[in-house]
Amino acid sequence: MTESTRELERPRPGPLRGRHYRRMNALGQATARIGAELVELAAERPKQVLHLIGSHRDGLTEREATARLERHGPNVVDHDRPPHWAVQLAATFKNPFIIVLACLDLVFFLTDDVKGVITLTTMVLVSAFLRFWQEYRSTRAAEALKALVTTTATVLRRPSTGGGPVERELPIERLVPGDVVRLAAGDMIPADCRLLTSKDLYVSQAVLSGESLPVEKYDLLGTVAEKDARTRAATPNPLEAGQLCLMGTSVVSGAATAVVLATGAGTYFGSMAKGLAGTRPETGFDRGVRSVSWVLIRFMLVMVPIVLVVNGLTKGDWFEAFLFAISVAVGLTPEMLPVIVTANLARGAVAMSKRKVIVKRLNAIQNLGAMDVLCTDKTGTLTVDRIVLERHLGPLGQDDPEVLEHAYLNSSFQTGLKNLLDRAIIDHVEEGDRLLASARFVKIDEIPFDFTRRRMSVILRRESDRHLVITKGAVEEVLGICSAVRENGLDVPLTAQLREQVLDTVEEQNREGLRVLAVAAKHVPPGEHAYGVADESELTLIGFVAFLDPPKAGAAEAVSALAANGVAVKVLTGDNDLVAAKVCREVGLDAGRIVLGESVDGLDEPQLRELAEHTTVFAKVNPMQKARIIRALQTADHTVGFLGDGINDAAALRDADVGISVDTAVDIAKESADIILLEKDLTVLEQGVIEGRRTFGNIMKYIKMTASSNFGNVFSVLVASAFLPFLPMLAVHLLVQNLCYDFSQLSIPWDRMDKEYLRKPRKWAAGDLSRFMLCIGPISSIFDITTFGVMWWVFSANTVGEQTLFQSGWFIEGLLSQTLIVHMIRTRKIPFIQSRAATPVLLLTGLIMAIGVYLPFSPLAGTLQMQPLPPAYFPVLIVTLLTYCVLTQFIKTRYIRRFGAWL
């Protein structure tokens, strides 16, 4: 096959998905533009920023705020809200087969066929209400996960009569551009803000960037960090601008005052959220059901007119022929497909709920089984989303408990709110060691952290009179004030050569994705003076502490299990490539060549599709880049799942065939997801994949059983209609036979699947269905025709007066062979011997076969225009059915050998 041929065969998105792609790409450009504008504005001096947005350091007056609220609207972002129950109910009727059944129902109504109307109406309503109730319950459960609290912000209001500003606690919906807000530890950033003042401010941007470690933020007033921040502000990424705080992020430690630059849809987060409201793109399930449905509908539209013409010409009664053709249409329509599909999906949802998984959209169950690529965020999904102290090393890389002791003393004795790194150090030290350290030392003074020095020091006194200065901070800054290195318990001068060795140690830790802080110390004689920055000199480097957001306990096991089941795992993270590579190694993923997000922007769709196919890890990717990678994989004929929990994951969750989130995720991520894990246990994903494949397999059983059986019946009807002086079966016979057969299928959702079937992803294949119908369907026609011959010649049912006997004989043989096909098709193995159906299937098919044999002998026989069969009929029936099973098994074996597939 040539490359151009392969290109032609690639699946292309339909009109709806294509429009969605173009819309999302346009929104991605809008997000980038808003980000660049924010960075450009925030790079100005605070005084200039206030002037540009028409504000004041003391905030806005009430009148100004009211006017701006009317102009800009409330500070809310677009997002999907649960539909009204009536809308949700109406949507369940949007199904090709339900529409066909409704049309046939109308025909029966117009022809006064009460039995047909009751039968079809019942099937339609049962299917629709079953799907509605399951999805409605799941939606309510997902809504219950949202916090029932109102988020507020502390806002400065400037009195119009003059005087100092007044602090007010307002709902964040009432914030407007120009408002001045106070920020403290634990606050969510209520809008896109530019800092005016700050003190020791650390902000967690994990929900937007995916980076697990908090980021330093500063106001730039008179600090050396200003130059560094202006350099960083040259990038169009607002997440890297030190003076910007973005909506949705949160304050970890410190305090600040900031002016609001943008609210609602005008924020960086709001621009991303615009793409998450409205019609969702089609999933693999939607496309699969539609393609299979239209194969069966086209087949029906071809065969029904042929049956009508043949019977009309041969029998002369065109109205009777019309009614019979409509009955054939009902027989050809897999009218139970909506019910069977919904029952299978609902059963899967119930099974998942027992594992503490909420399935918001039933179709996601099958998509989970078809999934062959799982893309996942890193922070909070593969990792625990908690910083831990991973290593405490001497200057040359050896484990050193003295480093841990000094780091602990620095973190535990410092004043104020401790950041995540300090807490990680303290948590790492055993309780007994903490008490011992507290007893041995007394705090004398402290030199607080600032963004110029990027370090902090504590001064302690031991039992002796000497004071101990312990400094902890950024490696470059701490190393710059060291004159010696502690090596094997001795202090040696810090030479240029030794400095290089020390930096190599740090570089090695960085390459493994760890964040490193340096720890240094010195002893000084006691003095009465207050300690200051000048005392941070001539220190001895004790070593380094290295931090990491570690992988979850079950992550490696889950990744391995997914790979064993044919699901490739790819990591799409906003974190840096070194951290991503480290986590991948820990969970058993071969990262290979890591691609950065900036490389994605320059690629067209075919190039990105090729890159996405062969790349395991994408790092430093923004939300729109994640969504683009998802779509690229989908156009390469992959069914793609995405696992994420942050704001930055919402677009990818929505675009994926199956979006998976957790109960602790932000609301917008849960709204975009199809499946919500109530526990952060990744092993449940493997169970979900298996459940999805079991569900899909049982759906395909019904489709292939019904399609092949119906094709065989229509073929038999055509043959009989051409030669018989009467109808081979009345319309009521067809309806009753079809109803009995469909009833026997209701147990299929509870059937088991062969283990071999569950080992790899399963997808819809409309072409395979057509081939299956043509190969398997005519087998039943062979035995229908032999039954015709037996009834015609052996039992002399060859006149119009004896047609009831003929029709009763074919009714029983047709129903029993149809029901037996359930066991023949449900497995590629030998039924009853190598693979036995579940007990509900055995009981229900056995019951239907017994009812089918009983009906011609029952009190209903007269109403149904049937009559009892002679005893000699049944030995012939048994031989016919046994021969039918043997021939079907033989053809099945040849079919599997030839095409390599069955269900």
N, C-alpha and C positions, 0 to 999 in steps of 0.2 A: 504494500500500500504506500503510495507516495505521500509526501508531507502535505501537499495541497489537498489530497483526498481526505487525509485525517482532519485537516482544518475544516473541511466542509461538513464532516461528521460530528464535529464538536457541538454540544447543545448550546443553543443561544437563548438568551432570556426572552420571554414573551413581552408583549407591549407594556403590560402593567409593570413587570419587573424592570424593563428598560427605562420606563419613565421614572421609576423609583431611583434607579442608578443615577440618571442624569440630575434628578433633584438632589440626591445626597451629595453628588460631586459639587453642585452649585453651592449647597450649604457648607461644604468643606471649604470652598473658596471664601465664602462669607465669614466663616469662623476665623480663617487665617487673616482676613482683612481687619476684623475687629481686634484680634490679638495684636496685630502690628500697630493699630491706632492706639491701643491701650499702652503699649510699650513706649511709643513715641511721646504720648502725653505724660506718662509717669516719669520719663527721663528729665522732665523740666524740674526746676527748683520748686519747692512747695509753694512759695509765694506766687510764682508764675502760674502754677496749676490752679490755685484758688482764683486767680484773676481770670483765667481762661474759661472756667466753668461758672463764673459768677457767684462765688461763695466767699465765706469769711472764716477765719480761724475759730470763731465762736459759733459757727453754724449758720443756719438760715432762720429767718423769722417764720412764724406760723403762716402768715399770708403768702410768703414766697414758697413755702413748702406745699401749701394747698394748691397754688397756681401750677407748680411743677407736677404735682400728682395728677392734675387734670390733663396736663400736656403729655406726660410720659406714660401715664397709666400705672396700675399697681405693680409692685415688684414681685411678679410671679412669672414662671416660665411655662412654655407650652409642654403638655404631656398628655398621654392617653388616659382617659378616665373610663372606669367600667361602664359599658353601655347599659341603658335601661333594660329591665328584664324583657319588655315587649320587643325591643330591637334584637336582643339576643335570641329570643324565641323565633322571630321571623327569619333570622339568619340561618337557622337550622334547616329550613325548607329549601335553601339554595343548594340543591343537589341535582345533577342531571337525571338520575333515576327517579327521584321523587317527582320531578317535573313530568317525566314520561308517564309515571303511574297516575299522576293527577289528570293528565290528558286522557288516558285509558279509562279512568274513573268517570270522567265526564261523558265519554262515549257510552259506557254502561248505563249511566243515569239517563241519557237521552233515549236509549233503547229499552228503558224500564227493566233492566236486569238488576234486580234488588240484591241478589246474592253477590254478583260481581262488585257492586257499589260497596256493600258492607265489607267484603274481603279486602279490597284495595284501600279503602279509607282507613281500616284498622291498621294495615301495614304502614301506611304513611304516618299516621298519628303516633303509633308506638315508636317508630324510628326517630321522629322529630323530638318527641317529648323526652325520650331516654337521653339523647345527646344534650338537649337543653338543660335538663336537671343536673347532669354531671358537671357541665361547664359552669352553670350558675352557682352550684355549691363551691366549686373550686375558686371561682372569682371572689365569692364572699370570704372564703378562708384566706385568700391572698390579701384582701382589703383589711382583714382583721389584724394582719401583721404590722400595719402602719401605726406609728405612735400617735396617740390621740392627744397631742400637746400642741400649743401654739408657740412658735419660735419668736422671740423678741430681740430687740437690739437697743443698746443705750445710746441715745441720740442727743446732741447738744442743740438747744433752741436759743436763739438770740432774741431777747425781748425787744419789741419794736420801740419801746419807750427808753431804751438804753439800759445800761447796767451789764453785769456779768452774765455768762451763758447759764442756762438751766438744763440739768440733765433730765431726760424723759425716757421712760421705757415704752417703746412702741413696737407693735407687730411689724415684722420685716416687710410685709406687704405694703406698708405706708412709707417706706424709704424712697427718697428721690435723689437724682444726681445733685450734688452740692451739699448734701447732709454730711455733718461731721459726727463720727461715731467713736465710742470708746470700745476697745477690745481688751479682753482679759483671758486668762487660761480657761479652756473649756468652751469658749464661744465659737459658734459657727460664723464664718465670714458672711455677712448678710447680702453683700453686693460686691461688685468689682471696685476696689478701693486703692487709693494711693496714700502711703503712710506720711503723716506729718511729724509725729514723734513716736519713738519706740524705746523700749528697755528690755533687753534680753529676750527678744521675741523669736519664738520658733513656731513655725506653721506646718501642719501636716497637709501635704498636697496629694496624698495617696489616691483619693477618689478621682482626681483629675489626671495625675501623671503616672500613677502606679508605683512611684518610688516610696519605699516603706519608711525611710528615715525622714525626720522632720527637716525643714529647710530654714536657714537663718534669714530673717527679714530685718531691714534697717531703714531709718528715715532719711539718711544721707546728710543730716545737718552737721557740718563741721567735722566729719569723720574721714579718715584715710580710706575707708571702705567705699567712699563715694566714687573714686576713680574706677575701682573694680566694678562697682555697680553700673557705672556708665558704659564700661566696656561690655558688660553682660547685656545691657539694654540695647546694644547694637543688634542683637539677635531678635527676630520677629516673634520668638516664643515667649509669651507673657509669663509662663511658669518659671522662667529663668531670670526674670527681672526681680532683683532683691527688694525693690521699693513697692511692688505690687502685691496685693492680697486679693485672691479671686473668690468669687461667690462659690459656696459649696465646700471650701476648704475649712480647716478649723485650727484654732490657736492651741498649741500644746503647752507652751509656757511663755511667761513674760507678759507685757502690757504694751498698749499702743493707742494712739489717736490717729484716725484716718479720715480722708474725705472720699465720699462716694463719687466715682466717675461714671458708672453705668448701672442701670437696674433692669430687671426682667429680661425680655428678649434681647436687649442691647448688651447684655453681659457675655463674657466668653462662654460660660456654661449655657446661657440662654440661647446663644446662636447654635450650639450643638443640639439642644433639645428641640429645636424647630423641626428637625428631621424625624423626630420620634412620635409625632402625632399624625393621625390620619390612617389611610389604608396600609396595612402591612404588606410587604412583598410576598409573592407566592413561595411556598415551601415545596420540597420534594414530594411530600404527601399530596399536596394540592395538584401538582402537575401529574403525578402518577395516577390518582383517581380519575382525573379528567381524561387522560389518554386511554385508560382501560375502559372507562364509561363510553367513550365515543366509538371505540372498536366494537363494543357490544351493540350500541345503538345503531351504528351503520349496518351491522349484520342483520339486525331486526328489520331495518328499513328496506333491505334487499329481499329478505326471505318472505316477509308477510305479503307483499303484493303478488309474489309468485304463487303462494298458497291460495290466495284469493282468486287469481285467474284460473289456476288449474281446477279448483273445486267448482267455480262458476261455470266453466266450460263443460266439465264432465257431468255435473249434477243438474245444471240448469236452474237452480234456485240461488239467485245471486244474493238475496238478503240473508239466507241461511249461510251461504259461503262467506258473506261479510262478517257475520257474528262469529263464525268459526275462525276466520283470519284474525279477528280481534282477540279471541281466546288464545290463538297461537302467539300473538304479540305479547300477551300476558305471560304465557309460558316461556317465551324467549327472554323476557325481561327479568333479570335477577332482582325481582322486587324486594327480596329480603336483604339485598346488599347493604342498603343504608342501616337496617336493623343489625345485621351481622357485624358490619364495620363498627357501628357505634357500641354494640355489646362487647366486642373484642377490646375496643379502646377503653371503655368504661371499666371492664374487668382489669385491664392493665393499670388503669389509674387507681383502682381500689387496692391492687397488689402493691403498687408503689406507695400508697398512703400508709400502709402497714410498716413501711421502712422510713416513715417520716419524710415523705416527699409529696409536695402539692403539685398536681398536674393542672395548670391553668387552662391549657388548650389540649383537648383530647388528641388531636392530630399529632401532637409532639411525641406521643408514645411510639407511633410507627416511625417517625423521623429519627428517633433515638436508635431504633433497630437498624435503620438504613444508613446511619451515620458511619462514614469511613474516615473522617478527619475531625478530630476535636481540637479546636483552638482554645487556648486558655490564657487568661491573665496570670500573672505570677503572684502578686501580693494578695494574701488573703484566700487564695485558691490552692496554689501549690505550697505556699508558705503559711505560717501561723499568724502573720500580720502582727508580730510582736518582736521587738528588738531584744536580743539576748547577747550577753558577753560570751563570745566564742573562744577567744584565746587571750592569754596574758603572757607576753614574751619579753625576754631580755633584749638588749640592743642588737644582738646578732642572731636572734630568732629562736633561742632556746626557751622552753617553758620555765617560768620563774615566779614562784609564789610571792616574792618580795614586791613584784610589780603590782600584783593584785592587792596586796596590803596597802601600798601607797595610794593606788587609785581609789580604793574604798575609803580611806581616810579623807581624801580630797572631796569625794562625793558626799559622804555622810556628814561632814562638818560644815559644808557650805551653807550659807543662809538662803532662805527663799525657796520658791518652788523648784523642785528638781526636774531636769528634763529627762527624756526617755533613756538617754545614755547613762545618766547618773543612776536612774532606777534599775537599769539592767545590771550595773556593777553591784549595787546594793543587794539585789535579788540573788546574785550569784554567790554571795558570801554567806556561809552558814551562820545560823543564829548565834551559836556559841562564840564564834570568832568576832561577831559584831559586838557582843557584850564585853569581850576581852579588850577589843580596840578602844571602846568607849571608856573603859576603866583605866587604861594606860595613858590616855592623852587628854589634855585640856586645851580647848581652843583659846588662842590669844587674839588673833586678828584674821582679816580676810581681805584679799585684793579681788574685787568682783570682776566678772567677765565683761568684756566689751568687744565690739566688732572690729575695732582697730587692732587690738592685741590678739584676739581670738583664743584666749586662754584665761584661766582663773587660778588663784592660789589661796591656800589656807595656811595659817601659821599656828602650829601646835606646840605644846610643851609636854615632854615626857616626865617621868618621875624625877629625872635630873633637871638641872637648871637650864640646859640648852634648849633653844627654840628650833623647830623643824619647819622649813618652808617646803610645801609640796605644791607643785604646779602641774596642771593637766590642761591640754588643749590641742590645737592643730599642730601637726608634725613640724611644719616649716617654722612656725612661730616659736615653739618650744625649743626646737633644735638650735635656733638662732641665739638663744640666751644660755646655751650650755657650753661649758668649757671642758667637761670631762664625761666619761662613760663608765658605768659600773659593769665590770667584767669579772665574773667568778668571785664576786664579793669585794673586789678592789676597784678603786677609782683610778682610771688611766686617762691621760690627756686625750682630748678629741682632736686627732690629727686629720688632715685632709683625706688620707687613705682610709682611716677608720670611719670618717663621715660618709664616704662612699659605700662602705660595707653596711653601715646603719641604714642608709637610704635604700640599698638593695633589699634589706629586710622588709622595709615598708612597701616597696614596689611589689615584692612577692605576695604580700598580703592583699594589696590592691588588685593584683591580677586574679586572685581567687575570689574577688568580689566582696572583700571585707572593708568596713570603714575603720580607719585606724586613728587613735589618739595617742599622743606621747605623754609620758609621765616623767617628771624630773623632781629633784629635791636637793636641799642643802641644809646643813646645820649652821646656825648663827648664834652668837652670844646674846643673852637677853639684854633688852634695852627698853628705855621708857618711851622712845619715839613711836609714832604711828607708822605702820608699814605701808609702803606704796610701790608703784611700778618699778622704781629704781632698785628695789630689793630683789626683783626678778632678774638676777644676773649671776654669772659664774655658777650655774647650777650643774648638777651631775645627772645625766640622762639615765634613769632607772630602767626604762623599757617602754613597751607599747601594750595597749589594750585594743583588741579588735572585735568588732560587732557585726552581727548578721541577723537578718530575719530568716530563721531556719525553716526547712521544709516540714510539712506536716508529717506526723508519724506514719500515716497510711498512704502518702503520696507516691512513693516508689512502688509500692505494691499495686496501687491503682493503675499507674502508668504501664506497668508490666502486664497486668491483667487485660487492659484495653488493647495493648499491642498483640497479645495472644489471641484476641478476638477480632483482629483485623482492623483496629481503629488506630490510625496514626495520630500522635499528639504533637501539636505545634504550639509554641509559646509566643504570644504577642504581648509585650510588656512595654510600659512607659519608662521602666527603670533602665539603668545603663547596661551595656553589653557584658561587663565583667561580672556584675551581680547575677545577671541572667545565666551566664555560663556556669557559675558556681552552683546555683540552684539546680540547673539541668544535670550537672554531674551527680549531685546528691540524690536525685530522684531516678537516675538511670537513663536519662535522655542523652543521646549523642547530639550535641548542639551543632557540630560541624561549623560551617562558615556562618557567623552571625551577621545579619543584614540590619542596618540602622534605618530608622524611619525616613531620614533625609534622602536616602537612596530610592525610596519608593516613589516620591513625588515626581521624579524625572522620567518615570517609566510609563509607556502607554499600556493599554489593557492586555494585549498579547504578551508583551514582555513581562508584565507583572504576573500574569498567569503562569508563565514558564518558571519565573523565579519562585513563586509561592509553592509550586509543585515540589521543588527540590530544596527548600529551606525549612529548617526546623524551628529556628528562633529568629524573631524580629524584635529588636530592642529600640528604645527611645522612639516608639511610635505614638502618634497622637490618636484621638478617637476616630477621626475620619480615615486615617491610614489603616487602622484596624478594620473598619468596615470595608474599605477597598480590598484588602487582602481576603476577607471573607468572600466577597463577591467574585473575586478572581478565581478562587478555588471552586466556587459553584459553577462558573462557566467552563471549568475543566471537568465537569460531570462528577463532582464530589458532592455528597450530602454532608454538610458542615454543621457541627455543633460549636457553640461558644460558651465558655464558663467564665463568668466575671461577676464582680459585686460593686464596682465603683461607677461614678458618673461617667468616667472616661470609657466605660464598657457598654453603655446603654445603646449606642448606635450599632455596635457589633452584635449585641444580644438580639436586637430587632431584625437585623439583616440575615442572621444565621437561620438555617432550616430548623434548628432547635436551640433556643436560648436557655441557659441554665444559670440560676443565681442562688443566693443563700438568704436565709431569713434576716441576717444582720446587714444585708446590702442596703444601699441608699434606696429610697422609694422609687426613683426613676429607673433604677436597674431592675427592681422587682416588677415594675409595670411593663418593662420591655421584655421580660423573660417569659418563656413558656412553662418552665419547670422551676420550682423553688425547693431547695434542699433545706429542711428544718434543722439539720445538723451538718456541720462541715466535715462530713465523712465521705471522702472521694470514692471509697469502695462501693458506695451505692450506685455510682455511675455504671460500673460493670453490670450490676444487677439490673439496672434500667435498660442497658443495651440488650441484655438477654431477654428481658420482658418485652421489649420492643420487637425483637425478632420473632419471639413466640407469637405475639399479636399479629404481626405481618403474615407469618406462616399460616395462621388459622384463617386470616382474611383471604389469602390466596387459595387455600383449600376450597372455600366456598365458591370463589369466582371460577376456578378451573373445573370444579365438580359441576357447577350449574351450567357454565358455558358449554362444556363438552357434552353434557347430558342433553341440554336443550337443543344443541345442534343435531345430535343423533335423532332426537324425537321429531324435529322438523323434517329431516331427511326421510325418516320413516313415513311421516304423514304425506310427503310428496309422492313417494313410491306407491303408497296405498291409495291415495286419491286418484292416481292415474289409472288404476286398474279395478278398483272396487265400485260396485253400483250404489254404494252408500258411504256415508262418512265413516272413516276408520275409528273415530271416537267423537262423541258429542262435545259441544262446548262445555257443558257442565262437568263431563268427565275430565277434560283438560284442567278445569279450574280446581276440582277436588283433588286430582292427582298432584297438581302443582302445590296446592295448599298443604297436603300431607307431606310432600317432599320437603317443602320449605320448613315445616314444623320440625322435621327431623334434623334440620341444620342448626336449630337454635342451641344445641349443645356444643357446637364447634368451638365457641370461645373457651370452653373448659377442657378442650382436648390438649394432649401433650404433643410436643414436637420432638423429632429425633435429635439427639445431641449433635450429630454431624451438621444438621441444618443451622444450628445456632452458632456455629464457629466463625461465620463471616457475615459481613453486612448484606442486607437483602434490599433490593430496589424493585420498583415497578418496571415491568417490561411488556408493553402493549404488543409488540411484535411476537414475543414468545407466546402470548395468549392465543393469537390467531393460529399459530402453528400447532399449538396444543389442541385447539378445537378441531382442526382438520385431521389431526392424526388419531386422536382418542375418540372423538364423537362418533364416527361411523362404526366403531366396534359394536355399540349397542344396536345400531340399525341392522346389523347382520342378524342378530338374534330376534329383533322385532320382526324382520321379514320371515325368519323360520317359524316364528309364532303365528304370523299371518297364514303361512302354508299349513301349519298344523290345524288351526281353527277352520280353514277353508276346506281342506281335503279330509282330515281325520275326523273332525267333529261336524262337518257339513254345514258350517255357518257361512253359507255362500249365497244367501238370498236376502232381500230386504226384510223379510219376515224373521230371519234369524240373526239380524244385525246386532241385537242386544247381546246374544251369546258371544259373538265375535268381539264386540267392544268390551265386554266384561273380561274376556280372556286376555286381551291386549292391555287392559287397564291394570290387571294384577301383575302381569309380566313386566310392563313398563315401569310401574311403581317400585317393584322389588329390585329390578336391575338398577334403577336410578338410586335407590337407597344403598344398594351394595357398593355402588361406585364411590360412596363416601369412604369406605374402608380401603378400596383399591387405590384411590388417589391421595389419601391423607399421608402416605409414606412412600418412599422410594424402595422400601424393603418389602418382603413378603408379608401381607397382612395376616393378623391373627397368630402368626408363627414367630416372625422376627420382630414385629412391631404391633402392639395391640393398642387399640384406641382407649381413651379414658372411659371410666365406668359410665358417666352420663351419656357419652356418645353411643356406647354399646346398648344401654337401656332404651334410649330414645329411638334409635334406628330399628331395634328389635320390635319396639311397640308399634312403630309406623308400619312395618312389614306385616305384623299381625293384624292391624286395622285394615290394611289394604286387602288381605285375604278374606277378612270377615265381611267387608262391606257388601259384596254381591249376595251374601247369605243373610244380611241383617234386615231389620224392618225398614231401613232407609233404601233398600234396593229398588223398590217401586218408584220412589221419588227421584232417585238418581238414574232411573231407566237402566237398571242392571238386572242380571239374573244369576242364580247359582251355577257354578261350573261342575261338570261331571267329575267323579273321582279319578278317572283316567287322565284328566288334565294335569294333576299335580305331580306324578312321576316325570312327565315330560317337562313340567316347569322346573323341577329340581335339576334335571340333566342340563336344561338350557342355562340355568343360573351358574352351575358349576363350570360348564364349558366357557361361559362368558368370563368368569373370574380367571380361568387358566389362560385364555387368549389375551385378556387385558394385562395380566402379569407379564406375558411374553412380549407384547408390544411395548409395555412400560420399560422392560429391560433393554430392548433395542433402542427405544427413544433416548433413554439416559446415556447409553453407549454412544449414540450418534450426536446428541446435542449437549451432553454433559450437564444437564439440569433437569429438574422435575417440577417442583413447586416454585 
